[in-house]
Amino acid sequence: MNPPSRGLFEIADTPDAPADSALTVWQRRLLSRLAIELPDRTGNLSEAIGLVIREVTDVLNWSAAHARYDMAGRSGTDWHVRATEGASLSKLANLQAALSRGPVAGWQEGNGKGPGCRLDPLKSLPKTKARDAARSAGFVGYVLLPVLAEGRPVALLEFFAPAAPLPDGSARPSEIGDAIELIGVQLGLIASRQRLREAVRQAADHTRHLTTELDSSHEQLARVKAESRLYDESSGLPGRTILDDRIRQAVLRRHRSPRDLFVVSVAEIDGLGRLSDRIGEQVAQDVLVAAARRLTGHTRPSDTVAIDEPGRFVVVVEGIRTVTEAQAVADRLLKELVRPYPAKHKEVRLDARIGIVMGGPAYDEPGTLLADARAAARRAESSQVRIQVFDRSSEENHEQNERMRGDLAKALDEREFYVEYQPIVLLQDGSINGLEALLRWRHPELGVVPPDQFLPLAADSAVVHDIGFWVLDQTCEQISLWRDKLMPQMPPLMSVNVLGRQVFHEGFVARMSEIMEQHAIEGGQIRFDIREAELMRDAAKAASLLDRLHGMGIGVAVDDFGTGFSSLPVLHDLQVCALKIDRSLISQRREKRRKWSVARSIVEIAGILGVDAIAEGIESREQLLALKQAGCTQAQGFYFSEPVAAEQAEAMIRGGYPIDLESPRR
């Protein structure tokens, strides 16, 4: 049995160990032996990493380790937990899932020598999902070890331990760092030797190939030279000539077996040009080659992966019978393309999109298939859904939507937008408790465009931030006008729909502060309605943002509540002031009674959280009375009033808007 260790950050009391050491004699001996013997035990990087994370955790009594590597197109991860670890399986699974998306922290620069090992308490590191998952699992100590081969990162190893860190100002346990970095150097040597062996093997194969070809006739040599021009020099993938031939073969096979379709996918990577300008052309080229290898590594040998132009790949997959199968293949490839790429001393993250076309009876020519797949990829570029399937009618709608997006970009300058206001009624006495500001668009040719037609386009457009801030500015200006005209009566709370894409954008809070200061508006006079799905997409980020808005006095209501998925513990931690029940849940028709039960449950949840419950889309007295009986506090909808202009809303405010909630409206 190994002698006990006192943990990651504690000082050993073994007599043979220096006073400032963090290692006992037996630990130093075992770590040194591991570093010395490692190259003899294996010449494969992935196997060496597996040995290191297991033996280091055992020697130092650490709890868990995670490793990721990416070298010569071969990538993977490894995960190890000691049998004595006390954390729950679910928390360990959460940590492993978080680490698969990215490390807890980045490496440190090693005094001009490139990235070096870091040893830190987890609580001192910047907040990330992986860090929070590690702390939730009960871990406190953290070590990150980068592995370099020929100056380039090829692997990252992360270790976790439950030990408490040293008090502030204590000496850093550099002996641990030295021992771990020595092992990292050995891993780098293994990676370099493996890469060298691979290069030698490829060179030998290439030499044998050339020798064989040189022994052939001049005609054969000419054919080899011609074929070499058919492939991309950097990635080694087939070019357009071979791609067209493969597609024609797929068309012929589909004619012989009509039930079996094939799919042509165009995968485009964004940002390679910017990456080249920022980090260097060679880095961009390395990323392109890595992307090509990931695509070929996640397709079958019978499939074709080709390159159309830098940053655009084409994948031809045969034996596909349904669109669902094609989308599943595209989803797998997209996940590989957006996975971080190691580059110099950091990881590079790039966006990607995929357009799909099914090779059915309507297609016989490669050019038509490729054109339609590119059109689907272009549609994915302007959509939050990064995989798009080509559809002729959808493409026509897409062209119409693109024209409307162009008109939206000019609508602000042409003053075609305006705002209407719908009252939010307090169900206790029928008075106006708030107003929701709603954006409207009067198109010069189409007239008033329905909101459900232009709002989704605006949300995906480049001018979404300009339009959103215009609505907020108009709303604050109206509050200021009513405040002066209605004194001493104050205008009711104003509610504004805000997209997650806008509110989470850097600079939103500062810009909102400027608007409020310009119109002398206090935070308590305005509330943001943010959709449930957008808040829950990144709950940690949402919590931070809502705390900042709460500090400004701005309340936040969860819009369309009940249509997404919310974790109640997470919801409890968010600074929200109301839950808005989606209109689809309040129908009293018999076939929708289950949805009505959900609406009543939301009212109960609001009561537990101590926030308001606001029902949307009230159209009948039956709905109103049922909601009031269930305990709902506020409601809005056509039963009370449709959205109206500012003048009509002002008249409602002045009149107090007294509604007899017990009698039918006439």
C-alpha positions as MATLAB code, in Angstrom:
seq = 'MNPPSRGLFEIADTPDAPADSALTVWQRRLLSRLAIELPDRTGNLSEAIGLVIREVTDVLNWSAAHARYDMAGRSGTDWHVRATEGASLSKLANLQAALSRGPVAGWQEGNGKGPGCRLDPLKSLPKTKARDAARSAGFVGYVLLPVLAEGRPVALLEFFAPAAPLPDGSARPSEIGDAIELIGVQLGLIASRQRLREAVRQAADHTRHLTTELDSSHEQLARVKAESRLYDESSGLPGRTILDDRIRQAVLRRHRSPRDLFVVSVAEIDGLGRLSDRIGEQVAQDVLVAAARRLTGHTRPSDTVAIDEPGRFVVVVEGIRTVTEAQAVADRLLKELVRPYPAKHKEVRLDARIGIVMGGPAYDEPGTLLADARAAARRAESSQVRIQVFDRSSEENHEQNERMRGDLAKALDEREFYVEYQPIVLLQDGSINGLEALLRWRHPELGVVPPDQFLPLAADSAVVHDIGFWVLDQTCEQISLWRDKLMPQMPPLMSVNVLGRQVFHEGFVARMSEIMEQHAIEGGQIRFDIREAELMRDAAKAASLLDRLHGMGIGVAVDDFGTGFSSLPVLHDLQVCALKIDRSLISQRREKRRKWSVARSIVEIAGILGVDAIAEGIESREQLLALKQAGCTQAQGFYFSEPVAAEQAEAMIRGGYPIDLESPRR';
ca = [
       0.000    0.000    0.000;
       1.109    3.536   -0.713;
       1.795    5.787    2.290;
      -0.937    8.406    2.760;
      -0.561   11.816    1.147;
      -1.788   15.057    2.664;
      -3.309   16.279   -0.611;
      -2.736   18.728   -3.422;
      -1.951   21.977   -1.627;
      -0.751   20.823    1.799;
       2.850   20.734    3.064;
       4.237   17.241    3.647;
       5.717   16.423    7.048;
       7.907   13.515    5.919;
      11.395   13.936    7.489;
      13.128   13.499    4.133;
      11.055   16.221    2.479;
      12.065   19.883    2.546;
       9.936   22.142    4.739;
       8.382   23.902    1.758;
       7.810   20.721   -0.235;
       4.372   19.498   -1.273;
       5.610   15.956   -1.963;
       6.703   13.111    0.250;
       9.746   11.002   -0.588;
       7.708    8.127   -1.992;
       5.617   10.507   -4.102;
       8.737   12.103   -5.627;
      10.178    8.667   -6.323;
       7.037    7.344   -8.052;
       6.515   10.500  -10.110;
      10.163   10.501  -11.215;
       9.952    6.832  -12.157;
       6.781    7.519  -14.177;
       8.487   10.376  -16.053;
      11.602    8.292  -16.799;
       9.853    5.066  -17.818;
       6.919    6.614  -19.704;
       8.524    6.653  -23.216;
       9.572    2.996  -22.797;
       6.120    1.889  -21.702;
       4.310    3.205  -24.774;
       4.969    5.182  -27.939;
       1.314    6.139  -28.442;
       0.139    9.515  -27.111;
      -3.401    8.443  -26.193;
      -2.109    5.395  -24.282;
       0.526    7.508  -22.513;
      -2.087   10.051  -21.457;
      -4.250    7.248  -20.035;
      -1.303    5.971  -17.981;
      -0.467    9.462  -16.700;
      -3.926   10.483  -15.513;
      -4.391    7.177  -13.703;
      -0.986    6.915  -12.032;
      -0.669   10.601  -11.105;
      -4.077   10.636   -9.411;
      -3.177    7.454   -7.511;
       0.240    8.702   -6.406;
      -0.985   12.131   -5.246;
      -4.342   10.946   -3.877;
      -6.167   13.239   -6.260;
      -9.774   12.482   -7.096;
     -10.361   12.758  -10.838;
      -8.662   13.601  -14.129;
      -9.770   14.538  -17.631;
      -7.675   14.713  -20.803;
      -8.269   15.813  -24.374;
      -5.889   15.423  -27.301;
      -5.875   16.285  -31.005;
      -2.870   15.340  -33.131;
      -2.510   14.469  -36.790;
      -6.257   14.287  -37.247;
      -6.710   11.880  -34.323;
      -8.623   13.374  -31.443;
     -10.200   12.015  -28.305;
     -10.766   12.343  -24.574;
     -10.035   10.252  -21.488;
     -11.652   10.361  -18.045;
     -10.546    8.754  -14.792;
     -12.103    8.773  -11.313;
     -10.528    7.036   -8.340;
     -12.560    4.260   -6.751;
     -12.431    6.064   -3.401;
     -14.001    9.261   -4.773;
     -16.961   10.370   -2.653;
     -18.796   12.595   -5.139;
     -22.140   11.362   -6.479;
     -22.229    9.694   -9.877;
     -24.578   12.352  -11.218;
     -22.274   15.205  -10.215;
     -19.282   13.394  -11.718;
     -21.285   12.855  -14.906;
     -22.150   16.578  -14.964;
     -18.460   17.438  -14.561;
     -17.440   15.063  -17.359;
     -20.096   16.553  -19.664;
     -18.973   20.103  -18.848;
     -15.308   19.241  -19.474;
     -16.190   17.753  -22.870;
     -17.266   21.270  -23.916;
     -14.135   23.000  -22.670;
     -11.536   23.077  -19.873;
     -12.038   24.678  -16.474;
      -9.403   27.350  -17.229;
      -6.729   28.272  -19.744;
      -3.059   27.619  -19.236;
      -0.531   30.136  -17.923;
       2.430   31.538  -19.826;
       5.605   29.991  -18.464;
       7.988   32.989  -18.254;
       8.393   33.346  -21.990;
       8.708   29.598  -22.500;
       5.198   29.082  -23.786;
       2.240   27.623  -21.876;
       3.012   26.117  -18.519;
       1.375   24.074  -15.796;
      -1.018   25.891  -13.463;
      -2.017   24.955   -9.888;
      -4.902   26.924   -8.391;
      -7.788   26.624   -5.987;
     -10.975   26.294   -8.046;
     -12.615   29.231   -6.280;
      -9.899   31.608   -7.531;
     -10.507   30.761  -11.203;
     -12.899   32.629  -13.539;
     -16.461   31.310  -13.503;
     -17.106   28.614  -16.140;
     -19.558   25.717  -16.379;
     -16.738   23.248  -15.844;
     -15.454   25.112  -12.775;
     -18.941   25.205  -11.210;
     -19.452   21.502  -11.947;
     -16.113   20.653  -10.316;
     -16.921   22.672   -7.201;
     -20.383   21.083   -7.057;
     -18.706   17.654   -7.073;
     -16.756   18.661   -3.965;
     -13.398   19.392   -5.578;
     -11.278   22.358   -4.473;
      -7.800   21.936   -5.971;
      -7.157   22.210   -9.730;
      -4.124   21.452  -11.924;
      -3.934   22.001  -15.675;
      -1.083   20.523  -17.707;
      -0.621   21.475  -21.396;
       1.293   19.069  -23.623;
       3.322   20.535  -26.493;
       4.798   18.813  -29.526;
       7.152   20.899  -31.639;
       5.848   24.043  -29.960;
       2.174   23.314  -30.661;
      -0.410   22.183  -28.092;
      -1.578   18.624  -28.701;
      -3.219   17.786  -25.370;
      -4.626   19.261  -22.149;
      -4.716   17.298  -18.877;
      -6.841   18.460  -15.921;
      -6.662   17.076  -12.377;
      -9.047   17.646   -9.458;
      -8.598   17.153   -5.718;
     -10.671   17.818   -2.586;
      -7.815   19.477   -0.663;
      -8.157   23.021    0.655;
      -5.763   25.623   -0.803;
      -3.005   27.268    1.173;
      -3.841   30.552    2.954;
      -3.401   33.735    0.944;
       0.248   34.715    0.684;
       1.560   31.201    1.158;
       4.328   29.875   -1.079;
       3.145   28.126   -4.210;
       3.899   24.331   -4.115;
       6.285   24.523   -7.063;
       7.658   21.024   -6.547;
       4.335   19.547   -7.665;
       4.400   21.808  -10.705;
       7.964   20.770  -11.568;
       7.100   17.064  -11.304;
       3.946   17.413  -13.385;
       5.647   19.570  -16.031;
       8.427   16.964  -16.378;
       5.778   14.346  -17.132;
       4.211   16.802  -19.609;
       7.569   17.159  -21.380;
       7.779   13.377  -21.721;
       4.272   13.284  -23.177;
       5.334   15.950  -25.671;
       8.333   13.857  -26.685;
       6.084   10.832  -27.196;
       3.783   12.949  -29.387;
       6.720   14.288  -31.417;
       8.153   10.793  -31.933;
       4.741    9.461  -32.934;
       4.332   12.308  -35.412;
       7.845   11.677  -36.763;
       7.150    7.950  -37.206;
       3.949    8.769  -39.048;
       5.783   11.209  -41.307;
       8.509    8.648  -42.024;
       5.900    5.997  -42.818;
       4.071    8.339  -45.158;
       7.330    9.347  -46.813;
       8.252    5.678  -47.301;
       4.845    4.916  -48.786;
       5.151    7.941  -51.026;
       8.649    6.882  -52.134;
       7.463    3.357  -52.966;
       4.561    4.841  -54.887;
       6.832    7.146  -56.876;
       9.270    4.335  -57.596;
       6.482    2.178  -58.960;
       5.163    4.982  -61.121;
       8.605    5.891  -62.454;
       9.032    2.306  -63.635;
       5.861    2.587  -65.688;
       5.476    4.188  -69.087;
       5.470    7.935  -69.806;
       1.734    7.686  -70.410;
       1.159    6.340  -66.907;
       3.383    9.054  -65.423;
       1.337   11.726  -67.194;
      -1.852   10.185  -65.795;
      -0.447   10.317  -62.243;
       0.443   13.994  -62.664;
      -3.045   14.741  -63.942;
      -4.624   12.925  -61.009;
      -2.459   14.817  -58.516;
      -4.090   18.033  -59.709;
      -7.532   16.584  -58.923;
      -6.883   16.735  -55.175;
      -6.491   19.688  -52.843;
      -2.814   20.037  -51.894;
      -3.397   21.008  -48.246;
      -6.218   18.729  -47.150;
      -5.728   15.896  -49.652;
      -9.478   15.906  -50.361;
     -10.923   15.430  -53.852;
     -11.662   18.599  -55.804;
     -14.604   19.557  -57.996;
     -13.779   17.210  -60.913;
     -13.784   14.066  -58.772;
     -16.754   15.363  -56.765;
     -18.866   15.748  -59.923;
     -17.955   12.214  -60.978;
     -18.927   10.782  -57.558;
     -22.288   12.582  -57.679;
     -22.995   11.242  -61.191;
     -22.235    7.724  -59.942;
     -24.644    8.260  -57.031;
     -27.333    9.395  -59.497;
     -26.850    6.224  -61.597;
     -27.062    3.996  -58.505;
     -30.235    5.794  -57.404;
     -31.788    5.043  -60.830;
     -31.080    1.337  -60.288;
     -32.467    1.410  -56.730;
     -35.168    4.148  -56.547;
     -35.894    3.509  -52.862;
     -32.359    4.455  -51.870;
     -31.674    8.175  -52.088;
     -28.460   10.009  -51.507;
     -27.754   13.345  -49.849;
     -25.397   16.134  -50.862;
     -24.403   18.376  -47.948;
     -22.503   21.646  -48.196;
     -20.686   22.464  -44.938;
     -19.305   25.982  -44.605;
     -16.963   27.238  -41.870;
     -17.148   30.913  -40.928;
     -14.260   33.076  -39.835;
     -11.259   31.475  -41.546;
     -10.352   34.783  -43.203;
     -10.545   36.676  -39.906;
      -8.535   33.907  -38.234;
      -5.831   34.242  -40.888;
      -5.622   38.010  -40.349;
      -5.604   37.705  -36.551;
      -3.316   34.720  -35.895;
      -1.714   33.889  -39.217;
      -2.351   32.179  -42.525;
      -0.617   28.981  -41.415;
      -2.929   28.628  -38.394;
      -5.979   29.081  -40.612;
      -4.589   26.437  -42.964;
      -4.003   24.037  -40.061;
      -7.595   24.539  -38.892;
      -8.861   23.851  -42.408;
      -6.867   20.623  -42.584;
      -8.092   19.580  -39.114;
     -11.693   20.210  -40.192;
     -11.177   18.054  -43.291;
      -9.792   15.215  -41.166;
     -12.693   15.434  -38.739;
     -15.173   15.129  -41.601;
     -13.413   12.123  -43.122;
     -13.071   10.566  -39.667;
     -16.824   10.736  -39.058;
     -18.052    9.436  -42.410;
     -17.989    5.969  -43.941;
     -15.309    4.866  -46.434;
     -18.036    4.675  -49.091;
     -18.999    8.333  -48.539;
     -17.293   11.190  -50.357;
     -15.803   14.213  -48.584;
     -14.552   16.838  -51.035;
     -13.489   20.467  -50.906;
     -15.286   23.008  -53.068;
     -13.280   26.049  -51.994;
     -11.411   27.094  -48.810;
     -13.861   26.828  -45.915;
     -16.528   24.967  -47.939;
     -16.736   21.172  -47.908;
     -19.119   18.853  -49.753;
     -20.177   15.496  -48.296;
     -22.006   12.904  -50.419;
     -23.712   10.126  -48.444;
     -25.541    7.270  -50.184;
     -28.077    4.782  -48.836;
     -30.186    7.482  -47.184;
     -33.958    6.972  -47.248;
     -35.380    9.800  -45.111;
     -34.674   13.440  -44.384;
     -34.399   12.539  -40.692;
     -31.450   10.237  -41.459;
     -29.778   12.980  -43.493;
     -30.258   15.509  -40.675;
     -28.780   13.070  -38.139;
     -25.633   12.711  -40.287;
     -25.398   16.502  -40.710;
     -25.841   17.059  -36.970;
     -22.934   14.703  -36.227;
     -20.703   16.491  -38.728;
     -21.690   19.950  -37.469;
     -20.746   19.038  -33.893;
     -17.296   18.027  -35.124;
     -16.808   21.233  -37.121;
     -17.670   23.559  -34.215;
     -15.551   21.652  -31.685;
     -12.547   23.789  -30.586;
      -9.353   23.532  -32.642;
      -5.935   23.648  -30.868;
      -3.876   26.512  -32.305;
      -0.641   27.930  -30.877;
      -1.272   28.744  -27.201;
      -5.076   28.810  -27.315;
      -8.146   27.050  -28.643;
      -9.911   28.397  -31.724;
     -13.712   28.224  -31.946;
     -15.424   28.748  -35.297;
     -19.052   28.714  -36.378;
     -20.310   26.431  -39.144;
     -23.500   25.676  -41.050;
     -24.725   22.889  -43.310;
     -27.125   22.923  -46.257;
     -28.715   19.610  -47.313;
     -30.343   18.509  -50.566;
     -31.864   15.058  -51.083;
     -30.782   13.447  -54.373;
     -34.203   12.281  -55.539;
     -35.798   11.903  -59.005;
     -35.740   15.666  -59.603;
     -31.940   15.723  -59.818;
     -29.633   14.367  -62.514;
     -26.844   16.966  -62.702;
     -24.151   17.622  -60.065;
     -24.291   21.384  -60.680;
     -27.987   21.614  -59.759;
     -27.531   19.558  -56.605;
     -24.581   21.644  -55.462;
     -26.375   24.935  -56.222;
     -29.406   23.931  -54.145;
     -27.242   22.662  -51.271;
     -25.379   26.001  -51.269;
     -28.740   27.832  -51.230;
     -29.765   25.840  -48.141;
     -26.420   26.693  -46.499;
     -27.030   30.396  -47.204;
     -30.411   30.110  -45.524;
     -28.721   28.526  -42.503;
     -26.367   31.527  -42.348;
     -29.282   33.876  -41.580;
     -31.071   31.472  -39.221;
     -30.538   30.247  -35.696;
     -31.021   26.709  -37.066;
     -27.576   25.893  -38.470;
     -28.736   22.891  -40.526;
     -31.188   23.608  -43.342;
     -32.791   21.201  -45.822;
     -33.421   22.572  -49.303;
     -37.074   22.858  -50.251;
     -38.249   24.569  -53.426;
     -41.258   26.307  -51.874;
     -39.273   27.189  -48.771;
     -36.569   28.654  -50.960;
     -39.137   30.901  -52.652;
     -40.364   31.974  -49.208;
     -36.751   32.479  -48.227;
     -36.258   34.864  -51.166;
     -39.370   36.801  -50.117;
     -38.104   36.909  -46.541;
     -34.730   38.168  -47.725;
     -36.463   41.025  -49.561;
     -38.431   41.811  -46.413;
     -35.203   41.761  -44.367;
     -33.816   44.346  -46.756;
     -36.935   46.470  -46.239;
     -36.578   46.091  -42.456;
     -33.077   47.538  -42.669;
     -34.524   50.703  -44.234;
     -37.687   50.895  -42.114;
     -36.011   52.726  -39.221;
     -34.622   55.467  -41.457;
     -37.980   55.776  -43.254;
     -39.864   56.003  -39.909;
     -42.156   53.123  -40.774;
     -42.189   51.650  -37.258;
     -44.571   52.710  -34.519;
     -45.567   51.441  -31.055;
     -48.978   50.419  -29.703;
     -49.886   49.678  -26.109;
     -52.025   46.893  -24.630;
     -53.276   47.271  -21.042;
     -52.429   44.702  -18.369;
     -55.372   44.519  -15.964;
     -55.242   43.884  -12.230;
     -57.805   41.137  -11.593;
     -58.457   42.377   -8.085;
     -60.297   45.538   -9.135;
     -60.191   45.766  -12.947;
     -57.737   48.683  -13.048;
     -54.779   49.075  -15.399;
     -51.661   47.774  -13.682;
     -49.342   48.046  -16.665;
     -49.021   48.464  -20.412;
     -47.145   46.257  -22.871;
     -45.354   48.179  -25.639;
     -45.765   46.342  -28.976;
     -43.790   47.087  -32.153;
     -45.769   47.630  -35.368;
     -44.624   48.112  -38.996;
     -46.474   50.036  -41.686;
     -44.839   48.965  -44.968;
     -45.132   51.518  -47.815;
     -46.413   48.834  -50.233;
     -47.746   45.997  -48.076;
     -49.501   48.168  -45.485;
     -49.463   47.045  -41.843;
     -47.428   43.832  -41.731;
     -48.662   41.281  -39.137;
     -46.188   41.007  -36.246;
     -45.879   37.224  -36.618;
     -44.550   37.796  -40.146;
     -41.875   40.410  -39.543;
     -40.809   39.928  -35.905;
     -39.069   36.540  -36.524;
     -37.252   38.106  -39.490;
     -36.222   41.093  -37.389;
     -34.957   38.751  -34.649;
     -32.575   37.063  -37.121;
     -31.558   40.235  -38.962;
     -28.442   42.366  -38.599;
     -30.539   45.360  -37.439;
     -32.157   43.575  -34.488;
     -30.172   45.652  -31.978;
     -31.008   48.972  -33.693;
     -34.725   48.090  -33.780;
     -34.692   46.877  -30.173;
     -33.049   50.041  -28.854;
     -35.481   52.153  -30.913;
     -38.425   50.462  -29.165;
     -36.813   50.990  -25.749;
     -36.124   54.650  -26.567;
     -39.723   55.210  -27.749;
     -41.097   53.487  -24.650;
     -38.988   55.568  -22.264;
     -39.922   58.743  -24.145;
     -43.624   57.863  -23.795;
     -43.212   57.198  -20.068;
     -41.596   60.629  -19.718;
     -44.435   62.327  -21.644;
     -47.146   60.620  -19.595;
     -45.331   61.373  -16.362;
     -45.451   65.109  -17.163;
     -49.046   65.103  -18.494;
     -50.630   62.850  -15.856;
     -49.056   64.390  -12.729;
     -49.683   63.797   -9.893;
     -50.988   60.471  -11.221;
     -48.074   58.277  -12.319;
     -48.237   56.201  -15.518;
     -48.453   52.443  -14.982;
     -45.492   50.112  -15.370;
     -44.385   49.706  -18.991;
     -43.544   46.207  -20.252;
     -41.225   45.701  -23.270;
     -40.394   42.449  -25.070;
     -36.614   42.027  -25.307;
     -34.894   39.257  -27.270;
     -32.236   37.165  -25.560;
     -29.930   37.899  -28.506;
     -30.237   41.601  -27.687;
     -30.235   41.613  -23.894;
     -27.241   39.232  -23.631;
     -25.233   41.288  -26.128;
     -22.198   43.043  -24.703;
     -22.978   46.694  -24.107;
     -26.743   46.277  -23.700;
     -26.863   47.328  -20.041;
     -24.697   50.407  -20.664;
     -26.845   51.482  -23.630;
     -30.026   50.979  -21.607;
     -28.600   53.130  -18.818;
     -27.956   55.920  -21.338;
     -31.547   55.757  -22.624;
     -32.984   55.870  -19.105;
     -30.729   58.774  -18.147;
     -31.664   60.678  -21.326;
     -35.381   60.482  -20.498;
     -34.946   60.701  -16.694;
     -36.585   57.283  -16.277;
     -36.225   55.190  -13.133;
     -35.835   51.432  -13.363;
     -39.071   50.785  -11.478;
     -41.076   52.289  -14.353;
     -40.076   49.652  -16.916;
     -39.993   45.873  -17.094;
     -38.400   43.501  -19.635;
     -40.304   40.436  -20.894;
     -37.772   37.750  -21.918;
     -38.822   34.367  -23.293;
     -38.368   31.368  -21.017;
     -36.342   29.404  -23.587;
     -33.843   32.260  -24.009;
     -33.316   32.657  -20.258;
     -32.786   28.925  -19.745;
     -30.349   28.553  -22.652;
     -27.554   29.766  -20.348;
     -28.957   30.049  -16.827;
     -25.642   31.168  -15.282;
     -25.270   34.031  -17.754;
     -28.948   34.924  -17.305;
     -28.568   35.051  -13.512;
     -25.650   37.479  -13.789;
     -27.525   39.712  -16.234;
     -30.742   39.729  -14.177;
     -28.768   40.688  -11.084;
     -27.388   43.733  -12.956;
     -30.858   44.721  -14.180;
     -32.242   44.261  -10.668;
     -29.561   46.616   -9.394;
     -30.860   49.211  -11.888;
     -34.409   48.697  -10.608;
     -35.554   47.003  -13.832;
     -37.796   43.988  -13.321;
     -37.826   40.946  -15.604;
     -40.851   38.791  -16.439;
     -40.445   35.300  -17.893;
     -42.424   35.476  -21.154;
     -44.234   32.493  -22.756;
     -43.789   30.561  -19.524;
     -44.920   26.966  -19.824;
     -43.814   26.486  -23.434;
     -40.211   25.608  -22.621;
     -38.398   23.727  -19.869;
     -37.381   25.423  -16.642;
     -35.588   23.906  -13.704;
     -37.409   25.233  -10.640;
     -34.217   25.483   -8.526;
     -32.622   27.498  -11.339;
     -35.746   29.641  -11.692;
     -35.694   30.305   -7.949;
     -32.176   31.747   -8.267;
     -33.164   34.175  -11.060;
     -34.196   37.727  -10.185;
     -37.621   37.667  -11.879;
     -40.760   39.561  -10.868;
     -43.462   37.779  -12.895;
     -44.340   34.672  -14.890;
     -46.357   35.340  -18.063;
     -48.617   32.387  -18.892;
     -48.546   31.685  -22.619;
     -51.884   32.148  -24.405;
     -51.811   28.545  -25.674;
     -52.301   27.241  -22.117;
     -55.493   29.057  -21.068;
     -58.083   27.546  -23.408;
     -61.149   26.181  -21.600;
     -62.123   23.832  -24.411;
     -62.452   20.234  -23.322;
     -59.739   18.957  -25.650;
     -57.258   21.381  -24.088;
     -58.083   20.853  -20.406;
     -54.633   19.353  -19.812;
     -53.043   22.631  -20.911;
     -55.374   24.492  -18.558;
     -54.067   22.335  -15.716;
     -50.562   23.500  -16.647;
     -51.738   27.124  -16.467;
     -53.121   26.607  -12.964;
     -49.843   24.984  -11.935;
     -47.947   28.048  -13.177;
     -50.131   30.261  -10.976;
     -49.199   28.061   -8.007;
     -45.498   28.219   -8.912;
     -45.701   32.023   -9.088;
     -47.213   32.050   -5.597;
     -44.429   29.838   -4.261;
     -41.778   32.095   -5.816;
     -43.530   35.229   -4.568;
     -43.926   36.753   -8.040;
     -46.906   37.860  -10.140;
     -48.739   35.545  -12.528;
     -49.842   37.332  -15.715;
     -52.085   35.540  -18.232;
     -51.826   36.491  -21.906;
     -54.411   36.232  -24.677;
     -57.628   36.477  -22.610;
     -60.538   36.440  -25.055;
     -63.566   35.390  -22.979;
     -65.168   36.033  -19.606;
     -65.013   32.292  -18.943;
     -61.218   32.367  -19.141;
     -61.084   35.495  -16.980;
     -63.192   34.057  -14.136;
     -61.351   30.722  -14.194;
     -57.980   32.470  -13.922;
     -59.168   34.748  -11.156;
     -60.503   31.751   -9.229;
     -57.146   29.975   -9.700;
     -55.359   32.928   -8.060;
     -53.943   34.660  -11.141;
     -53.216   38.311  -10.301;
     -53.026   40.020  -13.735;
     -54.148   39.440  -17.305;
     -54.177   40.974  -20.763;
     -55.898   40.201  -24.036;
     -58.578   41.284  -26.522;
     -61.272   40.713  -23.857;
     -59.976   43.845  -22.139;
     -58.549   45.778  -25.071;
     -56.645   45.269  -28.293;
     -53.318   47.127  -28.638;
     -54.089   50.837  -29.066;
     -52.279   54.063  -29.923;
     -50.709   56.201  -27.192;
     -53.666   58.660  -27.161;
     -56.215   55.895  -26.474;
     -53.974   54.318  -23.853;
     -53.676   57.706  -22.134;
     -57.471   58.034  -22.024;
     -57.693   54.608  -20.371;
     -55.126   55.629  -17.763;
     -56.964   58.881  -16.989;
     -60.287   57.081  -16.662;
     -58.855   54.494  -14.318;
     -60.130   51.770  -16.670;
     -62.660   50.381  -14.187;
     -63.887   47.001  -15.466;
     -66.743   45.133  -13.817;
     -65.076   41.744  -13.595;
     -68.226   40.083  -12.247;
     -70.503   41.033  -15.174;
     -70.200   40.147  -18.871;
     -68.674   42.843  -21.063;
     -70.868   44.384  -23.744;
];
